[in-house]
Amino acid sequence: MHNVYLQKLKLLHYRNFQELEINIDNNPIILIGENGSGKTNILESISLFYPGKGLRSAKLDDICQRGVESFAVYCLLQSKLGAASILINFNSKSTKRITEFNGAKIPNNELSKFSSMIWLTPQMDGIFASGVSDRRKFLDRLVYNFLPSHAGLVARYEYYMRERSEKLSQEQVNENWVKVIEEKMAELSIDIATNRVKILQDIQKEINWLDNDFPKAILSIDGVVENKILNNYQLDIDFIKQELLMSRNRDKASNRTNFGIHKSDFIVVHKAKNVLAKLCSTGEQKAMLIAIILAQINYSIRQKHSMPILLLDEIFVHLDDKRKQYLVDFFLTVGLQLWVTATDLRGIECLAQKAQLIQLT
């Protein structure tokens, strides 16, 4: 097992940074600064080296420094596959994000082959009460860390779903072509659902096994395909193909796909209270999120997976001293690359003694 960690990070015309270069090693990093100094912007830039839209899900135009039409983010990464030089460029005129690995263009979803990453931001404290899509994306990011091919499967499924919608919207529908697309979607659906079920069950075991002061959660997924897998149903693509076939007229009328694994919901329950997480207090929801993150890290250790980069934005705010100390001890023990934002070092002095401090003004 080895760690995934950044050695160098460069930003150009990225939000409030005209230019920034940071050299780091495989130690905790604490970004210190007042609100508005760019601490979260740095975390966001790092999260772009992982499949998806980053920890803010921001529009790329909004990331460009004010008055500039492009931005670039570069990192030297000790990756799952060894040293990796990764560059991300965006220009608003082309509206395209270009990702390069060692000088060669790659799809965004292939970043999961190189990096593992987990993040927690204040905006995520209410993720369990947010939309189904947000919860499902959180689950899929969790799966990417352990099954890198999952990112590509999800990207391909979404591509075929868009293609199917486009074909159904045409006045003369080519049913043979739609049938081919639906077969592809059905094959991918089984793989995606199987991955979700497997990793969710494994993380649940870690939550049950870990003994800490954070509330235990019961994790499940509510989706037609996933439920059949959980119930040991001998699932084949014919069932999914038939469902897609039967829903064509409805999908054409609504201009959306009404059946599929993109509708599945990630469900979290507070075990001790037997209450859905979305009905718990904001503090309890944050504590359960942290418990899930700790379980992911512990699962990485036990299964000898690559240790992820951990991005924590103001995580210690509103935590009591006991929980703060547990997290500091845990993070220092496991030795992953940890990025933490803070306005001051009160309550995390022990972490600061072992960390690289980066002051932002």
Secondary structure as UniProt FT lines:
FT   STRAND          5..14
FT   TURN            15..16
FT   STRAND          17..23
FT   STRAND          29..32
FT   TURN            35..36
FT   HELIX           39..47
FT   TURN            48..49
FT   TURN            54..57
FT   HELIX           60..63
FT   TURN            66..67
FT   STRAND          70..79
FT   TURN            80..81
FT   STRAND          82..91
FT   TURN            92..95
FT   STRAND          96..101
FT   TURN            102..103
FT   STRAND          104..106
FT   HELIX           108..113
FT   STRAND          117..120
FT   HELIX           122..129
FT   HELIX           132..146
FT   HELIX           149..168
FT   HELIX           175..209
FT   STRAND          217..222
FT   HELIX           224..230
FT   TURN            231..232
FT   HELIX           237..246
FT   HELIX           248..254
FT   HELIX           261..263
FT   STRAND          265..270
FT   TURN            271..274
FT   STRAND          275..276
FT   HELIX           277..279
FT   HELIX           282..303
FT   STRAND          309..313
FT   TURN            315..318
FT   HELIX           321..334
FT   STRAND          338..342
FT   TURN            346..347
FT   HELIX           349..354
FT   STRAND          356..359
//
